[in-house]
Amino acid sequence: MGGCDIDAYYANWIEVFDVKTQSWAAFPGPGVDELCNHFRKRRCYNVNVFEGRIYLLAGDKEYTYEPKDGTWKLVKEISSFLSDDSVEAWCEIGKVICCRTRSGYLMWSASENEGRVWREIKGLKKLRRHPTRGLKIGYVFALLDCGGKLLVMWDPYCISGIRSKKIWYAKISLESRCNGREVWGKVECVDVLTFPVESYEGLDCLTASV
């Protein structure tokens, strides 16, 4: 899925890539007026696929797209994340959706609940608050399902805002508690990838079995 900014008010601003035909095609968005407001505010969009549906987070609204009948549905009018927070990355692990907010919280929600409530994954305060590599001061560009465990990759910034030329990753095991009302995380490992270059750009990554 992609798009263009030639005309932000164009109804079919979204485009999808068909892997069979190797071609792009126009794709109707969830609503011209709604999306135009987000363009004016320069909101970020987060797109993912869960259980065959496309999920789109646009500012303070959450949408789903059902490919079978080609319809959009507004899931939530106001996102249930922390106040003035937004999503940087998200993924699905089993029947749980995990995300990382801009302020460094790792959250979870049951994927089968459309009107879902997001809750903090407990037990990860040290990972968020670490003074030099904490999620609170870093930019997360990937959350992945790594064999049923949560893999987080992020780029920490120092106090001056300069990038460290390092990418940190953490593998976290998840445990459901209190009859499914809580999810706890346990950090199994934290390590760093060092790049011998002056600059780099982290966009996305995939897991692979070897």
CORQUITA-V274265 format. One line per field, one symbol per residue. psi: psi as a letter, one per 30 degrees, with the letter a starting at -180 (. if undefined). Layout:
psi->???
This chain:
psi->kaalgejfgkehfkkkkjfefhlkkljklfkeeeeeeeeefhlkkkklkkhglkkkkjcgkklkkjfeghklkjekekkgllkgllkelllkjbgkkklkleggkkllkkffjehlkklkjlggeeeegkffglfegljkgkkljihglkkkkljkklefgkkfgkkllkkkkkkklhhgfkkkkjjekklkkkkhlelljjelllkkk.
